[in-house]
Amino acid sequence: MNDLVVEHVLRAVECVPPGRVVSYGAIGALVGVGPRQVGAVLREYGDGVTWWRVTNAYGDLTPELLRGARPHWAQEGILVKRNGRGCVLADHRVDEEAWSAAYRSATADLPPCR
């Protein structure tokens, strides 16, 4: 895996503020990679970042990820939706403009992935 992509993805995740979530696709669009690459980076290198703030496009996580995310979500005020699969993305979605600005600042020292 490309180290530059890994660093960009991890920094993008770290820019998501507490109580907010973002989709794999939104991170991919910001960084310039596909959502599956984002998932692969988080699977391999995501233990040290706030991975629980990243969901699929529906606000859902796999059952195993949701088990790990629930304590973090409870602490951050992210509510689990009725079907128990994740959160209501519309209620907890990151402010994309502020997040994008934070990401640009956090990656100013890196060359772009694109």
Secondary structure, DSSP 8 states (H G I E B T S, - for coil): --HHHHHHHHHHHHTS-TT-BEEHHHHHHHHTS-HHHHHHHHHHHGGGTTGGGEE-TTSB--HHHHHHHHHHHHHHT--B-TTSSBB-HHHHB--HHHHHHHHHHHTTTS----
